[in-house]
């Protein structure tokens, strides 16, 4: 890692008031070429909790810049495609107070309003951030500009997004192109379709069995009616 580089830690904690959306996740980035994703919250419904942390290699000029920002996009996972719920742009200058002589900061926490694709504000995104000492580990950032704690721990989290991935959402839905298909989400979709297929086959088998039983009972009744009475 360059001697002048710093490590910005972003902690995506949770969100509230996502308007009936379930199975939500968030994408975060400093540089649009490298976007990382949280896990999918499957139980929180409109109020998901991710508690995921991400590390970004940034320059001192970025930390002190008045317009430097971290971008977050929140999605609802879908079967056919994911739906963009809203975005948040976090200005570093108003969130963290750093200086070139002392770039390290104490953790800061804040709640930000979420902006919908139509421009309306709703709900809140709870975020934490801090600047870490770039010289205490983080060798993984020597070859990457951003990394999640899951990657550092060796977890194969199916939520990592890179610019090489194609987005399921259309350009009309997304203000900025955001990769949103991952191996995990494809697996989730495949599993859902497979479950539906299994359900359909099971239902057809039950119908065939009922039809077969009906005709057997009908033949037996017919035989009784035609048998000579004593």
C-alpha positions in Angstrom: 0.0 0.0 0.0 1.3 3.5 -0.8 2.7 5.3 2.2 0.3 8.2 1.7 -2.8 6.1 1.4 -5.4 5.9 4.1 -8.0 3.3 5.0 -11.6 4.4 5.2 -13.9 2.0 7.0 -17.6 2.2 6.2 -20.1 0.3 8.5 -23.5 -0.2 6.9 -25.5 -1.0 10.0 -29.2 -1.0 9.2 -32.2 0.9 7.5 -35.7 1.7 8.5 -38.9 2.4 6.6 -38.2 0.8 3.3 -41.9 0.8 2.3 -43.0 -2.8 2.1 -39.8 -4.1 0.6 -38.3 -7.4 1.9 -35.0 -9.2 1.4 -33.0 -6.1 1.1 -29.3 -5.4 0.5 -27.1 -2.4 0.0 -24.2 -1.6 -2.4 -21.5 0.8 -1.3 -18.6 2.4 -3.2 -16.1 5.3 -3.3 -14.9 4.6 -6.8 -17.7 3.5 -9.2 -15.3 0.9 -10.7 -15.3 -1.1 -7.4 -18.7 -1.6 -5.7 -19.2 -4.0 -2.7 -22.4 -5.5 -1.4 -23.8 -6.4 2.0 -25.5 -9.7 2.7 -29.2 -10.0 1.9 -31.4 -9.4 5.0 -34.2 -12.0 4.8 -35.9 -11.4 8.1 -36.0 -7.7 8.8 -38.5 -6.8 6.2 -38.9 -3.0 5.9 -36.2 -2.6 8.6 -33.2 -4.7 7.5 -30.0 -5.1 9.6 -26.8 -5.8 7.7 -24.0 -4.9 10.2 -21.4 -5.2 7.4 -18.1 -3.4 7.2 -16.1 -2.3 4.2 -12.5 -0.9 3.7 -11.6 1.6 1.0 -8.1 2.7 0.2 -8.3 6.5 -0.2 -5.9 9.4 -0.4 -5.5 12.2 2.1 -6.9 14.6 -0.5 -10.1 12.5 -0.7 -10.6 12.7 3.1 -10.1 16.4 3.2 -12.1 17.2 0.0 -15.3 19.1 0.5 -17.1 17.2 -2.2 -15.7 13.7 -1.5 -18.5 11.2 -0.9 -19.4 7.6 -0.3 -22.3 6.4 -2.3 -24.8 3.7 -1.2 -27.7 2.1 -3.1 -30.3 0.0 -1.5 -32.0 -2.9 -3.4 -34.8 -5.3 -2.9 -33.8 -8.7 -4.2 -36.3 -10.1 -6.7 -36.8 -13.3 -8.6 -36.5 -11.8 -12.1 -34.5 -8.7 -11.3 -33.6 -6.6 -8.3 -35.4 -3.4 -7.6 -33.6 -0.1 -6.7 -35.3 1.3 -3.6 -33.2 4.3 -3.0 -29.7 5.9 -2.7 -27.7 7.8 -0.2 -24.7 10.1 -0.8 -22.5 10.6 2.3 -20.3 13.7 2.2 -17.1 12.9 4.1 -16.5 16.5 5.1 -19.8 16.6 7.1 -19.5 13.1 8.5 -15.8 12.8 9.5 -13.5 15.5 10.8 -10.0 14.8 9.5 -6.9 16.8 8.9 -3.7 16.0 6.9 -1.7 16.1 10.1 -4.0 13.7 11.9 -6.0 11.6 9.4 -7.1 9.0 12.0 -10.5 9.6 13.5 -12.8 8.2 16.2 -15.8 6.3 14.9 -18.7 8.5 13.8 -22.3 7.3 13.4 -25.3 9.0 11.7 -28.6 8.4 10.1 -29.2 9.6 6.5 -32.4 10.0 4.6 -32.8 7.7 1.6 -33.7 9.2 -1.7 -36.0 7.3 -4.0 -35.5 7.0 -7.8 -38.3 9.6 -8.2 -36.5 12.0 -6.0 -38.5 11.7 -2.8 -37.0 11.2 0.6 -38.1 8.4 2.9 -36.7 6.1 5.6 -33.2 6.3 7.1 -29.9 4.5 6.6 -27.7 4.0 9.7 -24.0 4.3 8.9 -20.8 4.3 10.8 -17.4 5.4 9.6 -13.8 5.9 10.7 -10.3 6.3 9.3 -7.9 3.6 10.3 -4.1 3.4 10.4 -3.0 2.3 7.0 0.2 0.7 8.3 -1.3 -1.8 10.7 -2.1 -4.7 8.3 -4.5 -4.5 5.5 -2.1 -6.2 3.1 -5.1 -7.2 1.0 -5.5 -3.6 0.0 -2.1 -3.7 -1.7 -3.8 -5.3 -4.7 -7.3 -3.9 -4.3 -8.9 -0.5 -3.8 -11.7 -1.9 -1.6 -12.5 -5.0 0.3 -15.1 -6.3 2.7 -14.5 -7.8 6.1 -16.1 -11.0 4.7 -13.3 -11.2 2.2 -10.7 -10.6 4.8 -12.1 -13.4 6.9 -12.1 -15.7 3.8 -15.9 -15.9 3.5 -17.3 -16.5 0.1 -20.1 -13.9 0.5 -22.2 -13.9 -2.6 -22.8 -10.2 -2.4 -19.5 -8.9 -3.7 -20.1 -6.7 -6.7 -17.5 -5.7 -9.2 -17.8 -3.4 -12.3 -17.4 -6.4 -14.6 -20.7 -7.8 -13.5 -23.8 -6.9 -15.5 -26.8 -5.3 -13.8 -30.2 -6.9 -13.7 -31.9 -3.5 -13.3 -32.5 -1.4 -16.4 -30.9 2.0 -17.0 -34.3 3.5 -16.5 -34.4 2.1 -13.0 -30.9 3.0 -12.0 -29.6 6.6 -11.9 -26.1 5.1 -12.3 -25.2 1.7 -13.6 -24.9 -0.6 -10.5 -24.0 -4.3 -10.9 -26.7 -6.3 -9.1 -26.4 -9.9 -10.2 -24.3 -12.2 -8.2 -23.7 -16.0 -8.2 -25.6 -16.1 -4.9 -28.6 -14.3 -6.3 -28.6 -16.4 -9.4 -28.5 -19.5 -7.1 -31.4 -18.1 -5.1 -33.4 -17.5 -8.2 -32.6 -21.0 -9.5 -33.6 -22.5 -6.2 -36.9 -20.6 -6.2 -37.7 -21.8 -9.8 -36.7 -25.3 -8.9 -38.9 -25.3 -5.8 -41.8 -24.1 -7.9 -41.1 -26.8 -10.5 -41.1 -29.4 -7.8 -44.3 -28.1 -6.4 -46.0 -28.2 -9.8 -44.9 -31.8 -10.4 -46.1 -32.8 -6.9 -49.5 -31.2 -7.6 -49.9 -33.0 -10.9 -49.0 -36.3 -9.3 -51.7 -35.8 -6.7 -54.3 -34.9 -9.4 -53.5 -38.0 -11.4 -53.8 -40.2 -8.3 -57.2 -38.7 -7.4 -58.4 -39.2 -11.0 -57.2 -42.9 -10.9 -59.0 -43.5 -7.6 -62.2 -41.9 -8.9 -62.3 -44.2 -12.0 -61.6 -47.3 -9.9 -64.5 -46.4 -7.5 -66.7 -45.7 -10.5 -66.0 -49.1 -12.1 -66.7 -50.8 -8.8 -70.0 -49.0 -8.4 -70.9 -49.9 -12.0 -70.1 -53.6 -11.4 -72.3 -53.6 -8.3 -75.3 -52.1 -10.1 -75.1 -54.6 -12.9 -74.7 -57.7 -10.7 -77.9 -59.9 -10.4 -79.9 -59.2 -7.2 -80.6 -62.1 -4.9 
